[in-house]
Amino acid sequence: MLLRRVRRRLACRLALYSDRALALLECSAPVCALAYTGGVPRDTLVVFLPGIGDFAEDFERRGFIDALLASGLPADAVAVDAHYGYYGRRTLLARLAQDVVLPARSRGYREIWLVGISMGGIGALSYVVHHPGHIARALLLAPYLGEPAWIREATHDSAPLPGGESTPRMRVQRLWRWVRDQPGEDALRPKLYLGYGLRDRFAAANALFGGYLPAQHVLAVPGAHDWRTWKRLWDAFLARWAVVGGEERAIGRDDQHNRRA
């Protein structure tokens, strides 16, 4: 497993700098995924998207699946092995739709939730922007949201983005513009949630992004860009979403203290 992990991380890093290295990352169709279902029908499916170099099974290994099952939420889960190869080839959204989301809807799931970590966070956001009707809610945990210069342009420049051009810079800026230009909290569909560590290397961009979301949908806690912080955030959001009398549970004292808009 260690050698497999090292090989993937190395291949992903190389592919960031050269498209030729994408050949090292096999992209299966359908995309590989691990399903976690109970013995009774569920209304909700939680779809997990990993960070760069991570694996689908890491969500189980890090306790995300057990925490979901223990939360009491009526939800099944699927962890998708969506590595950087799908992003580099720009096939992620098609594979998620055709292999995961639409089949789940046809099986009777009424709500699909996305949970993306780091690179998986921008993957989840991209899916929401392109297919908002497919997703009920999306949680972005310490998402990579583009380079600082791209973000500054997207948030401060009101000029329309050029059509037809599709560079990474333009694609990221369209995501920011989509969230920025939502008419208001009540109109933001699907529901977007954001969590990050205050010492995360993406914390500044995440805080800026969180300013476009309802304050109660954003949580910042002490921590860095690591699984320990992401698990703490996941546990906190699960506690909020645990349904009591048809309403989301109120935010606890610790959450109120750490929440950053």
N, C-alpha and C positions, 0 to 999 in steps of 0.2 A: 504493500500500500504506500509506503514511504517513497519508494522509487517511482511509482505511478504518479504520486503527487508532485514530486520534483520535476518529472518530465512534463507534466501538464503546465505547471507554473512557468517553466522555462519556455515552452512553446508559446504560451500566451504572451509572455513578455517580448519574445522575438517578433511575434505577429503584430504587436503594437507599433513596431518600427518598420516592418517590411511585410507587405502582403504575401510575399513568397512563402513566409513561414506559416501561413494559414494551412498549407499542405500538411503540416504536422498535427493539425487538429481535425480529426474526423468528425464530420457533422452527419449524423444518421437521420434518416427520414423513414418513419417517425422519430422524433427526438426521444432519447432514453429518459425514463421517468420512474420513480418509485412511488407506489400508491400505498396509502395507509387508511384503511377503512374499517369500520366497526361492523357488528353483526346486524345493525338496524339501519333503515334508510335515513339519510341525512339530507337536510335542505341546502347545506352550504359546503362548498369545496374551497379549501385554502391551497393556493398554488405558490410554492416557494421557488425563488430564483436565486442561485448562489452568486457569490462574488467571483472576481477573476481568479482563476487557478483553483477554486474550490470545487467540491463534488456534491451531487445531489444527496448522497448519504450523510454529508456533514450535518444536515439539519436534524437527523435522528441522533447522530453521535453527540451533538452539542445540546441535546435536550429540548429542542423546539417542538418535536412531535409529542413527546410525553407531556410537555407543558400544555399543549393544545388539548390533548385528551383529558388531562386533569382539570381543565378550566370549566368543564361542563357545557361549553358551547356545542351546539348540535352541528358539528363540522367534521368532514373527512379532510384528508390532506394528500397532496401529491408534490413531490420534490422533483424538479426538472433539472436534468444535467445540461443546462444551457451555458456552456463555456464560451470563451471569447470567439471561437470560430464562427458561431452563429451571428455574433455581432459584426465581425469583420466581413463576413459574406452577405450581411444584411438579410438573413433568412429567419431571424429570431421571431419576428411578429407573425410570419406565415406559419411557422412550425407550432408556435403557441396556439394560434387560432385553430389550425387544422388538426393538431394532434392532441391538444389538451382541453382548451376552453369549449369549443363547439361540441365535441363529443360528450363532455361533461354536462352541458346543457341538454343534449338529447337524451341523456340518461336520467334526467329529472332534477338535477341540481338547480335550485331557483336562484342562488347567489354564488358568484365566483369572486373570491378575494385573492389579490396578489400580495405577496410579501417578498420584496427584493432587497438584498443586501449589497451595498457598494455598487459594483457594476450591475448587479441584478436590480438595484434601485432605479437606475436610468432605464433599464429594460422594462421594468414595470410601468414607469411613467410613460415611456414611448407607447406601450400597448394601450394604456388608458387614453392617450391623446388620439391614437389612430382608431381605436375601437371602444369608445366610451360606453356604448350600449351593452357591451359584453360583461362589464365589471361592476360590481356593487361597491367595493371599496379596495383601496390599495395602500399598503403600508411600505414606506420607503425608509430603510434603516441605513443611516450614514451613506446616502447615495452619492456616487460620483455624478456631478451635474455640469461638467464642462470646465474648460480652462478659465481662469479669472478674466482674461481679456474678452472672451466670448460672452461671459455673463454680464460684464459691464455694458457691452454693446446691446445685449438683449433687453436689459432692464432700463437703460437710459435713452436709447435711440427709438424714436417713434416712427421712423421711416419704414415703409413696408420692406420686408425681405424680398430679394430678387426671386422670381419664379424660375423653375427649371433647374437651377443649380442645386446640387445635393452633396455638399461637403459635410464632414463631421461638424464643422463650425455652424453651418446653417441648420443642420438637423437639431443640434443642441439648442440653438437660439429659438427655433420654432416651439420647442417644448416650454421654454421659459415664457415666451409670448403667450402661449395658450393659457398657462396658469395666470399670468399677469393680467390678461384681458378678460378673465371671467367676470361677469357683471356683479357678483356678490356671493357671500357665503352660502346662501340658500340655493344658489344656482349652480354651485360647483358639484357636478356629477361626473363620475362617481365620487364617493367620499375619498379624499386624500388625507393620509396621516404621515407624519414625519417624526423620526426619532434619531438622535445622534449623541455622541459623546462630546463634552466640552473641550477635550484635548484632541479630538479627531482632526486629522489633517484637512478634512473637508468641512470643518465646523463653520467657517466664515460663510461659505457658499450655502451651507444648509440653513444657517440662521437667516440669511437673506431670503431664501426660498420660503422658509417658514412664515415670513411676514405676509405672504400672499394667502396663507391658509387660516382657517379659524384657530384662534389661540388654543382652544381645548383639543385641537388635533395635533399639537406639536409638543414634543417632550425632549428636553435636553438634560442629560445626567452627567455626573463626573465619569470620565472614562475616555479611552482612546479608540482607534480604529481596530477593534479586536472582537473576538467572539464573546468574551466575558461581558463587554458593554452591550453588544447586540442582544444577548440573552436577557440581560437585565431589562432592556427596553421592551423586548417581546413579552416578558412576564408582566410588565406594567400595562401594556396595551391590552393584553388578555384580561387582566383584572378590570380594566375599564369597560371592556366589551361584554363581560359576563352579564347576562340579562337577569334583572331582578324586577318582577312586576311589569315587564314590557318596556322598561327604560334602561339605558346604559347606566351602570353603577357610577356614582359620583367619584370624581377624582380625589384620591387620598391626600393627606397632608403633605407627604413627601413629594408626591407628584406636583402639587401646587407650588411647592418651594422650588422644584427643579425645572418647571416648565418655562420655556422661552418662546416667545412669539417671533 
